[in-house]
Amino acid sequence: EQVGASMYMSSSKSGCSHRYGYVANVCVAKFARRQGIGSNMLQLAIEIAKSCGLKDVFVHVNMNNNVAQQLYKNIGFQ
């Protein structure tokens, strides 16, 4: 049974050498939350970005989603 999903992309602007990773969504089933699954998915996205030579990874989070904001802060996002 699937308990989580995330979307990770890497981008670069045309003519720009700055490439970056972007985590668009991190979703964990309610019954599987608070077990480190979301943290593990984020850590994997960061590892993939680093292995591709990317220095920056960005996340997008709803300003009202305090739980997600705390998760991202715990991982090291600002």
VMD Tcl script that draws the C-alpha trace (Angstrom):
set ca {
  {0.00 0.00 0.00}
  {1.34 3.40 -0.97}
  {1.82 5.68 2.02}
  {3.55 8.68 0.43}
  {4.43 10.52 -2.72}
  {6.49 13.51 -3.70}
  {7.28 15.41 -6.87}
  {10.85 16.49 -7.47}
  {12.07 18.46 -10.48}
  {15.30 20.09 -11.54}
  {15.24 23.28 -13.55}
  {17.42 25.75 -15.30}
  {16.49 28.93 -17.07}
  {17.47 29.22 -20.68}
  {20.87 30.85 -20.95}
  {21.42 30.64 -17.20}
  {23.97 28.35 -15.61}
  {22.16 28.26 -12.24}
  {20.32 24.96 -11.98}
  {18.28 24.01 -8.94}
  {16.04 21.30 -7.54}
  {12.42 21.91 -6.65}
  {10.15 19.82 -4.43}
  {6.58 20.57 -5.49}
  {4.61 18.21 -3.26}
  {5.18 15.91 -0.32}
  {2.14 13.84 0.61}
  {1.93 11.17 3.29}
  {-1.23 9.19 4.08}
  {-2.80 10.23 7.39}
  {-2.35 6.79 8.94}
  {1.37 6.83 8.10}
  {2.29 10.30 9.32}
  {4.77 11.07 12.11}
  {6.93 8.07 11.12}
  {9.67 9.90 9.22}
  {8.34 9.11 5.74}
  {8.05 12.75 4.65}
  {11.50 13.51 6.05}
  {12.97 10.54 4.19}
  {11.40 11.64 0.91}
  {12.82 15.15 1.34}
  {16.26 13.81 2.22}
  {16.18 11.62 -0.89}
  {15.27 14.62 -3.08}
  {18.20 16.56 -1.59}
  {20.57 13.63 -2.19}
  {19.41 13.31 -5.80}
  {19.93 17.04 -6.34}
  {23.45 16.88 -4.92}
  {24.31 13.83 -7.03}
  {23.24 15.82 -10.11}
  {25.51 18.70 -9.12}
  {22.72 21.00 -7.97}
  {23.57 23.31 -5.08}
  {20.08 24.58 -4.27}
  {16.78 22.85 -3.58}
  {13.60 24.85 -3.08}
  {10.21 23.87 -1.69}
  {6.77 25.36 -2.13}
  {4.41 25.27 0.84}
  {1.06 26.82 1.62}
  {1.48 29.60 4.19}
  {-1.35 28.07 6.25}
  {0.19 24.59 6.35}
  {2.08 24.85 9.64}
  {2.78 21.11 9.82}
  {4.52 21.12 6.43}
  {6.40 24.30 7.27}
  {7.76 22.68 10.43}
  {8.77 19.56 8.48}
  {10.73 21.67 5.99}
  {12.37 23.67 8.80}
  {13.38 20.44 10.56}
  {15.12 19.30 7.36}
  {16.96 22.62 7.08}
  {14.89 24.68 4.67}
  {14.44 28.36 5.52}
}
mol new
graphics top color blue
foreach p $ca { graphics top sphere $p radius 0.5 }
foreach p [lrange $ca 0 end-1] q [lrange $ca 1 end] { graphics top cylinder $p $q radius 0.2 }
display resetview
